[in-house]
Amino acid sequence: MLEEYLRQFLEHLQYERNASQHTLRNYAIDLEQFRDYLINIGKGNEIKVNDIDHLTIREWMAHLYSQNKKKTSIARKLASLRTFFQFLVREGVLERNPARLVSRPRIEQKLPTTLSVEEVTKFIEMPDLSTDLGKRDRAILEFLYATGVRVSELVNLNLRDIDFREKVVRVTGKRRKQRVVPFGEYAAQALMLYLVEARPKFLANCPPSKRDEQAVFLNYQGTRITTRSVGRMVEKYIKQCADLHSISPHSLRHTFATHLLDKGADLRAIQELLGHARLSTTQIYTQVSMEKLIEEYTRTHPKS
C-alpha cells in the first residue's frame, strides 16, 4: 500500500542515499500532501500504487494551481513524485514511472542575487568587533564569502574540520559528500579572533551537559548556531546597510562564485568548490557574469 512504500522510500533516502534532514523533510512534506490529496478525493490511504497514473498526478498539479501555489513549489513536488516512483520502478514494484508523463511547470529562471566587491566588503565589515557577537558575526560573514559554503554546511562545521596551517576546511555537503575548500587570510583572522576571544565566553554560558565542544559557531547561549539564526543575523545587517539590495546568506555563496568567475577561475574548479553535482548548476554564474559585462559595456562604450 502507498503508506508502506512511502515509509520505505524515506528510509532509502536516509540510510542508503545519506540524504540530509532538510531533504528528508521536504520529500516527506511533498509526498504526504499527495497522499492527503488522494484521501480527500476519496481514493483513500489504502490505494495501490499501481492504480496511480499520470492523470491522477496531473489532477493533483491542477489542484495545486487552483490553490495559487508557486510554480517553483509545484515543480519541486512533481520532482519528489518522480523520484518516489522511480524508486518503486527500481524495486520492481512498478513497470514504469507515471510521473515521467507529467510535464514540469515552466519556470522563468532567475539569476542569483550577487554583490559587487565594494558592496560585499562593506556588508562583511558591518559587525561591531568590540562585541563578542560582532566578532562571531564577522567570522561567519567572512567565512561564507571566502569559501562559498552553504549555510547548512557552515553551521555543521566542527573544530577538527578546519586546518589553519593550510587554510583549508573540510565541508560535508549534500548526501554527506565531503570536499576540501580553501579560505583566505581575512577569513582566517576573523575566525581566529572569534575562536580565541568570543567562543570560550559563549561556551561558558552553556551547562556542561548541553555543550557541543566541537561546534565552531555558537549562539550566545553556547549551543550550536542554527541556519535560522544565521538568516536573522544577515537580515539585521541588511537593515543597518540600507543602500544594499535585499540579500540572503545564500547571496554570499552566489557572490563567491561570480567573483571567482569574473577573475578567470575555471568553471570546473568552481563546481568543485561549491560542491555541485552537475556542471549545469554552476553554469548559471556564467549568465550572471555576462549580464554584468553587457551592463558595463552599455555604460562605458561611446556607441553602445
N, C-alpha and C positions, 0 to 999 in steps of 0.2 A: 504494500500500500504506500501511498505518497508520503505519509508521515515518517515511515520507517526508512524510506530511501533518502529523505531529506536529512535524517539523522546520520545515515551512513556517509552521505556526501560531505557534511560538515566535519565529520571525523576524518575523512580522507584529506580534506584541506588542512586540518590541524596537524595530523600526525604524519602524513606522507608528503605533503607539499610544504609543510612548515609555514603555513600562512600566518600573518600577523593577527593580533587580536582585532585590529581595526578592519582588516579584510574579512575576517570571520564574521564580525558584527554586521558588516554591510551585506554579505551574502545571506546571512540569517534573516535580516530585515526584509530584503527583497523577496526571498523565497517564501517567507511566512506571509507576506502580503499577497502573493499569488495564491497560496493555499487558502487564505481567508476569503479571497475573491471567489474561489471555487465553491467554498461553503455558502457564501452569500447568494450565489446564483442557483443554489440547490443541488450542486453536484456532490457536495459533502467531502469530508475528510477521508472517506474510505474509497475515493475514486482510484481506479487503477491507472498507473502512468501510461499504459498502452492506449488508454482512451483519450489522452490529451493530444490533440492535433494542432496544427498551425492555426486553424480557425479559432480555437479556444484562446490561443495566445494573442491573436490579433484582436479578439474581442476585449481581452484584458488591456491591451495597449489603448484601444479606443476608450475604455473606461477611465484609464489614467489621463488621457487627453481631456475627457469631459470634466475631470477634477482640476483642470488647469495646471497639471504637473509640468515642470520644465522639461524640455526635450532632453537635456543632459541627464536628468533623473530617469526618464523613461528609457533612454539608451542604456544606462547602467543596469537597469532592471532586466532589460532584454538580454544583455550580456551575461547576467547572472543565470538566467534561464538557459541560455545556450551552453554555458559551462556545466550546469547541473545535468542537462540531458545528454551532453557529450560524455559525462562520467557514466551515465547509465548505458550508453552505447558501448563504451569500453568494458563495462562489467557484463555485457551480454544480455542486459535486461531489455533493451530496445534495439531494433534493427537500424533505425535512423533517428536523427535529431530533428524533431518538429520545429524547434525554434530557428533552425537554419533557413526555413522558408519564409520567415517574417523579416521584412525589411527594417533596417535600423533607421530611426528618425534622422533626417538631415540636420546637421548641426553646423552653424557657422563657426568656423574655427577662430577663436580669439587669440591674438598674440599675447604672450606673457607680459605682465607689467614689470618694467625694469627701471632702474635709476641710472643717472649719469655718474661718472666718477665723483664729481663735485657733490652731487646730491647724496650718494651713499656715504661719502666721507662725513658730511655734515650730520647725517642721521646717526651713524655709528658713534659719533662723538657727543651725542646728546646726554647720555647718562652722567650724573654727578659723581665724580670719582672720590669725592670727600666722604661719601656714604658707602656702607657695605653693600647695600642693594645696587647702588650705582656701579660699583666695581664688578658685581656679578653680571649686571645687565650689559655693561660694556664688553665683558668677556664673551657673553652669548652672541651679541651682535657681530663682534669681530670674528668669532669662530664660524658663524653662519655664512658670512661673506667670504671668509678665507678658504673655506672647504666646500661650500655648496651642499652641505648635508641637509637632509630633510629634518624638520623639527622633531619628528618622531625618533629619528636616529640620534639627534643631539641629546634629547632627554634621557636616552637609554645608555649614554656613554658611561663607562667606568674608568677609574683612575688607571687601571692596567692597560687600557686601550690607547693611552697617549704616550708617545715617545718624544720627550723634549729634546733629546740628543740629536735625533734625526729629523725632528719636526714633522712627524707623521702621526696619523691617528687611524686606528683600525675601526672601521664602521660596519655595523651589522644592519643590512638593509632589508628589502622585501624578500620574503621566503628564506630568511636567515642567511642570505648570501652576504659574505664579508668582502670588503675591499679596503685598500690602504690609500689614504688621501693625505697629501702634504698640506702644511699650513705655514704661513709666513711669520716674520719677526713681530709684526704688530699684534697678531693674534696670540703669539707665544707670550709676549709681555703682558697683555691684558689678562690672559688666562693664569699666568703665574701670580700676578698681583691679587687676583681673586682667590686663588688656592691658598696663598700664604696669609692674606690679611682678612678675608671675609668668610671663606668657607668654614674655618675652625669655629668661628663665633656662631654660625648657623647650626653647626653640628652640636655645639654645646647646649643649644636650646631644645634639643630633642632628647626624650627619655632613652636610655641605652637600649631598651627592648624594641624601640621603633627605628633606631638608626640604620641607615644604609651607608655603611662605611666606605663602600666602593663608588657610590654615585658621584659623578663630577659636579653636576649642577643641582643645587639645593634651593628650597624656598627658605624664608626667614625662620620657619619652624624646624628646619633641619631635616626635612624629608625630601625625597627626590622630586624635582620640579616636574610639572605636567605640561603637555602640549598646550592646554588651555591657558595655563599661566603665562607661557611664552607669548601666546596670542594677545593676551591682555596687556602684557608689558609693551609689545610693539605698538598697540593702539594708544597707549599712554604717551609714547614719544612722538607718535604721529600728531597728536593734539598739540604738543609743545612745539612742533615744527610745521607751522601752518602752511608754508609755501610748498610743501611736498604733496603730491597727489596721493590718493589713498593706496596704501600698500599693505601687504601681509608678510608674515615671516617667510612665506614661500617666495616672495618677491626678491629676497636676498639670494636665494638659490638661482632664480632666473637671471639676476644681475651678475652673479658669479660666472655663469655660463656665457652670457652675452659678452662680458668684458674679455674673457679668455679668447672668444672667437674673434672679437674686434682686433685683438693683438696678434692674431695669426695662429692660434692654437689649432691643432688637428682635431677634426670632428670626432674621430675615433677615441682620441685621448679624453676629450670632454665627456664622451659617452661613458668611458670607464670611470672617470672621476665622479660622475653623477650617479653611477650605478644603474643606468638604463639597460634594460634587457634588449631593446631594439634600437638600432641606429635611427630609425624613422622618428622615434620620440625625441631624440636630440636634434634632429634636423629643423625643428621649428625655430631654433635660435638663429639659423641662417636667414630666416624670413625677418626676424627682428633686426638683425644687422643690416639687411638690405633696405628695410624701411627707413632706418636711421640714415643710411648712406644717401638715399634718394632725398630725404628731407634736407640733409646738409648740402647736397648738390643744388637743390632748388633755392636754398637760402643764399648760396655764395656765388653761383655761376652767373656771369653778366647776362647771358642769353638763355637762361633756364626757362 
